[in-house]
Amino acid sequence: MLIHEHTRQIEWGDCDPAGIVFHPRYLGYFDHCTNLLFAKVGFDLATLQARFTVIGYPVVDLHSRFLSPCRSGDEVRIETWVAEFRNSSFDVQHRLYRGDALAVEATVTRVWAAQDPADPQRMRGRPVPKEVRVALHNV
């Protein structure tokens, strides 16, 4: 299994009036890290769209636990990997650390989505290509 590691500094604009990261910001961090994970193996979104005729991999479910608050100026490390592939959906696991302490963990379920041929205004799940699964070391 391929694990991508990303380090970032928490910015003042990510925080709420209490001075801690506003919880939806974590989903933005995790979305960015998912894109970095795919790009690391040569499958940035533009490549996926051109090569596999997909729209992308939208979020359909999210489970998170907030264990310790992060504040402006904190440096955090985010580990991201695909924990499980199913036919057209997959779970991406994220762990965000402040120092050595786990601060946030999340499982984000995404769907490999293409335009629905019957209705161009809708998306439809498609099987995740084997080469994508292999590239992420999770056949």
C-alpha positions in Angstrom: 0.0 0.0 0.0 1.3 3.4 -1.0 1.2 6.1 1.7 1.6 9.7 0.7 2.9 12.1 3.3 2.2 15.9 3.1 3.3 18.6 5.6 1.6 21.9 5.8 1.4 24.9 8.2 -2.0 25.8 9.6 -3.0 29.3 8.4 -4.9 31.9 10.4 -7.7 31.8 7.8 -8.3 28.1 8.5 -9.3 28.9 12.1 -12.6 29.8 13.8 -13.1 32.5 16.4 -11.9 30.1 19.1 -8.5 30.0 17.3 -8.7 26.3 16.3 -9.1 24.8 12.8 -12.7 25.1 11.6 -13.6 21.4 11.1 -14.6 21.6 7.3 -11.1 22.9 6.5 -9.8 19.4 7.3 -11.9 18.0 4.4 -10.2 20.5 2.1 -6.8 19.3 3.4 -7.7 15.7 2.9 -9.1 16.3 -0.6 -5.8 18.0 -1.6 -3.8 15.1 -0.2 -6.0 12.6 -2.1 -5.2 14.5 -5.3 -1.5 14.5 -4.4 -1.6 10.7 -3.8 -3.1 10.1 -7.3 -0.6 12.5 -8.9 2.3 10.8 -7.2 1.6 7.7 -9.3 1.0 9.6 -12.5 -2.8 9.9 -12.3 -3.5 13.6 -11.7 -7.1 14.6 -12.4 -6.5 15.9 -15.9 -4.8 12.6 -16.8 -7.6 10.5 -15.3 -10.2 12.6 -17.2 -8.4 12.2 -20.5 -7.3 8.6 -20.2 -10.4 7.0 -18.5 -13.2 9.5 -19.5 -14.2 10.1 -15.9 -15.3 13.2 -14.2 -13.4 12.4 -11.1 -13.8 10.7 -7.7 -16.4 12.7 -5.7 -16.9 12.2 -1.9 -20.0 10.1 -1.0 -19.3 9.5 2.7 -17.1 10.8 5.4 -16.3 9.6 8.9 -13.9 11.6 11.1 -12.6 11.8 14.6 -11.2 15.0 16.1 -8.7 14.0 18.9 -6.7 17.2 19.5 -7.2 20.8 18.2 -4.8 22.4 15.7 -4.1 26.1 15.8 -2.7 28.8 13.5 1.0 28.3 13.0 1.0 24.6 13.9 2.9 22.4 11.4 1.0 19.2 10.7 1.8 16.0 8.8 -1.0 14.2 6.8 -0.7 10.6 5.8 -3.0 9.5 3.0 -3.6 6.1 1.5 -6.3 4.0 -0.2 -7.5 1.6 2.5 -9.9 -0.4 0.3 -11.1 -0.6 -3.2 -14.5 -1.9 -4.1 -16.0 -2.1 -7.7 -16.6 1.6 -8.3 -15.9 3.1 -4.8 -12.9 3.2 -2.6 -12.0 4.4 0.9 -9.2 6.9 1.4 -7.7 7.0 4.9 -6.2 10.2 6.3 -4.3 10.7 9.5 -3.3 14.2 10.6 -0.5 14.5 13.2 0.6 17.6 15.1 4.1 16.5 16.2 3.9 12.9 17.1 0.3 13.2 18.3 -2.6 12.0 16.1 -5.0 15.0 16.0 -7.5 14.0 13.3 -8.4 10.8 11.4 -10.9 10.4 8.7 -12.1 7.8 6.2 -13.5 9.3 3.0 -15.5 7.1 0.6 -15.2 8.2 -3.0 -16.8 7.0 -6.2 -15.1 6.6 -9.6 -17.6 8.7 -11.5 -18.3 9.3 -15.2 -21.1 11.1 -17.0 -24.3 9.1 -17.1 -24.9 8.2 -20.8 -28.7 8.3 -20.2 -28.6 11.8 -18.6 -25.6 14.0 -19.2 -26.6 16.1 -16.1 -25.9 13.1 -13.8 -22.9 11.0 -12.8 -22.7 7.3 -12.7 -20.1 5.1 -10.9 -17.8 3.0 -13.0 -15.3 0.3 -12.0 -12.0 1.6 -10.9 -9.4 0.6 -13.5 -7.0 -2.2 -12.5 -3.9 -0.1 -13.4 -5.1 2.6 -11.0 -5.5 0.0 -8.3 -2.1 -1.5 -9.0 -0.4 1.9 -9.1 -1.7 2.6 -5.6 -0.4 -0.9 -4.5 -3.9 -2.2 -3.5 -5.1 -4.7 -6.1 
